[in-house]
Each structure stands twice: as structure tokens, then as C-alpha cells.
């Protein structure tokens, strides 16, 4: 009988193996520390961890790679990642659509200034947009 897969998530440390520069850039962002901002009781509250952790129950705290790029079990395989079309076909999301951000950055969130996905994207982009040099 095949072993059951516990999760489709692989975690940022696995992504770091090939994407060290993106990982280091992410580590400097508030997303990496989002879970740390929660009070102890909030860290057990799914209403809080839904946005402040990728999967708190699996130890994936903070807003890790897969929060934006989708669960990596199928695309994190080296041979798949070398084929961008295949990686997208099996679940890799570019993570640059406003809908990715607004799952957590909602209008009723605790912000003094309304969230603007277009203004925020350069803060989290790992590489220049297509066509930029």
C-alpha cells in the first residue's frame, strides 16, 4: 500500500534549495514574520493563522512561498521546475495576480491606508517584470 502524503505543501526551506536569492529577499519582508506578530492566543486561532501562516498546524509559519505560488508538492520537483509550462500545469501560480494578495489584504483589514495591490507588488516581486531590464 502506498504511503499517504500528509500535505501538498513543501515549505520555504525546500524552495530555498533552488531559489536562494528569492528566499533571502522574502526573509527580509513582513510576510516572513507575519506569524510572529500574533499574540499567543491568536496563533491558535484559525481566523488569524489563515493569513499569518501558510499552514500553522504543519509548522509553516509566516506567509511562505506557497501562500502565493500554490502548494508545491507537484511542481517543486527539479525536473518539473525546469519546464515552466509543466510547473504551471501542475499548480505553480505566478503569484502576481491581485487576487492572491486580496485573499488576506481585505478592505476590512486593520490598515490606515487602503491596500493597493499594484503598489505592493514591487515590494514582494522576486525578479523584474517581463520586458524590464
C-alpha angles and dihedrals in degrees: 000000000000118000114256117245109237096204144000089223122096102181134232094280089064091048089050089065091077102012102051095148094050090046092053091047090050092049089062094055131090087242090069090054099038094112091050089062091064123095115240093260091049090054088066095045114096090206088065101035092051087079104018096054136037090219112341092183088059094045094255098133126175125031098301130186095277093055086074104020100043131245109323106206093106101035101036090078107111095233091051094048089054088063108059094190092052092046090054091045092057096046114289109142117199086225094217101107117108089233090067091059097040093058084081105011095071131168091251094051121118099269131132091208121042113256113258111195093195092055092043098049096077088056092061103028112120097200137015116284116261112286095021120116 
